Amino acid sequence: MNFQTTNLFFTIIMIIIFLIIGYKYGKQAEKKGYLEGIKIGIILIILLVIINLIFYQSRFTIERMIYYIVLILSSILGSMIGINKKEK
C-alpha cells in the first residue's frame, strides 16, 4: 500500500473512533449531546496535538486543522446520535 492509501485508511479509522467515543458519551449525557461531543472532541484533539508535538514535532498546517475539525465534528455527530438513541 502506498502512503496516500495508508493515510486515508488511518483518517477513516480515527473518524470512526471519534464517532464511537462521541456516541458513548452522548448516551451518558442528560441533555445537549452536541456539547458533550464538543467537549470530548476537544479533549481528544488536545491529546493528539500534544503527542504530535512531542514525538513528531510537526507544524500546524491548514490540512492538519481541517483534519482536527473533521474529528471534532465526528465526535459531535456521534454524541448527537448517542443522546437520541438513549433509552428513556
ZIWOBEL-V13537 format. One record per residue. N is the residue number from 1. RES is the residue in one letter. SS is DSSP state (@ for helix, = for strand, . for the rest). NEAR is the number of other C-alpha atoms within 12 Angstrom. Layout:
# ZIWOBEL-V13537
N	RES	SS	NEAR
N	RES	SS	NEAR
This chain:
# ZIWOBEL-V13537
1	M	.	8
2	N	.	8
3	F	@	9
4	Q	@	10
5	T	@	11
6	T	@	12
7	N	@	14
8	L	@	15
9	F	@	15
10	F	@	15
11	T	@	21
12	I	@	18
13	I	@	16
14	M	@	26
15	I	@	29
16	I	@	22
17	I	@	23
18	F	@	36
19	L	@	32
20	I	@	27
21	I	@	33
22	G	@	39
23	Y	@	33
24	K	@	28
25	Y	@	35
26	G	@	36
27	K	@	27
28	Q	@	24
29	A	.	27
30	E	.	19
31	K	.	19
32	K	.	22
33	G	@	31
34	Y	@	30
35	L	@	25
36	E	@	33
37	G	@	39
38	I	@	33
39	K	@	25
40	I	@	34
41	G	@	38
42	I	@	25
43	I	@	21
44	L	@	27
45	I	@	30
46	I	@	18
47	L	@	15
48	L	@	23
49	V	@	22
50	I	@	17
51	I	@	14
52	N	@	16
53	L	@	14
54	I	@	12
55	F	@	11
56	Y	@	12
57	Q	.	11
58	S	.	14
59	R	.	15
60	F	.	16
61	T	.	10
62	I	@	10
63	E	@	11
64	R	@	18
65	M	@	16
66	I	@	15
67	Y	@	24
68	Y	@	29
69	I	@	22
70	V	@	25
71	L	@	36
72	I	@	36
73	L	@	30
74	S	@	35
75	S	@	40
76	I	@	35
77	L	@	35
78	G	@	35
79	S	@	38
80	M	@	33
81	I	@	28
82	G	@	30
83	I	@	28
84	N	@	23
85	K	.	18
86	K	.	19
87	E	.	11
88	K	.	10
